[in-house]
Amino acid sequence: MASIRTIKKDIDFLVSEVISDCWVFMYINPEEKTEEAVAIINDAVTLRNELFERVNSREIENAKKHFKAVSQDLLKGVDTLFLRISDLTK
């Protein structure tokens, strides 16, 4: 099991990658789909906050299962956000 510190770093890193990709898209395409890119950024921040709340929760019965589920939800959420960014370029 990864430490809580590592999970938090992973959350911050992956969400910041999503946000930076949105900023790059908006920089390269200033007139196209800016509102959709901002919506993706807002969803990324919401995902980050929800995952941090789950990581910081003290009412955990099985810590190993809990943190594994948080890690899986992080990967699924970030993958969905990256797919949305990819759809913006089409």
N, C-alpha and C positions, 0 to 999 in steps of 0.2 A: 504494500500500500504506500502510495506517495504521501509525503507530509502535507499538512494543510498549507504550509508556506509555498510549496511547489505548486499545488493546485491553484492557489491565488495568483502566483506568477504566470501560470499558464492562461488563466482567465484574462488577466490584464494584457498579456502579450497578444493572444488571438483576437481579442476584441479591438485592441489598438491597430492591428493589421487590417481588420475590416474597415475601421474608421479611416485609416490612411489611404486605403484603396478608394474609398468614396471621395476623399478630398482630391486625390489624383484625377479621378474621373471628372469631378467638377472643375478642376483646373484646366484639363485638356479640352473639355466640352462645356464652356461656360453658359451656353444658351440652351443646352439640351438636358432635359430630365433632371434638373437641379432639385426640384421638390421631392422627387422619388429618391434621390441620393440622400437627402436630408432625412427622409423617413427611414431609410436603412440605418443611418447613423443613430437615430433615436431608438430604433429597435435594438441595435447593438448595445447601447447604454442600458436599456431596460433589461436585456439578457444578462449583462454584467452585474447589475444590481441584484437581480433575482438569484443568480448563482452565488454571489457573495453572501446574501442572506441565508441561503441553504448551507454554505460552508461554515458560517459563523453560528449556526443553530446549535444549541446545547442539548436539545432533546433528541438524542440519537440512540436508537436501540442497538443497531448493528453498524458500527462505524465503517467497516470495510465495504459493505453493500452500499451504504449511503454515499461515500465518496466516489465509489465506482460509478454510481448512477449520476452523480454530479459531473464527473468527467465525460461520461457518454452524452449527457445532455449538452455539455459545452461543445463537443465535437459536432453533434447534430445541429445545434443552433448556429454555430459559425459556418458550417457547410451550407446551410440554408441561406444565410446572409450572403455568402460568396456567390451562390447561384443567382441570387437576386441582382448582385452587382454585374454578373456576367450577362444577365438578361437586359440590363441597361444599355449595353454596348451593341445590341442587335438592332 
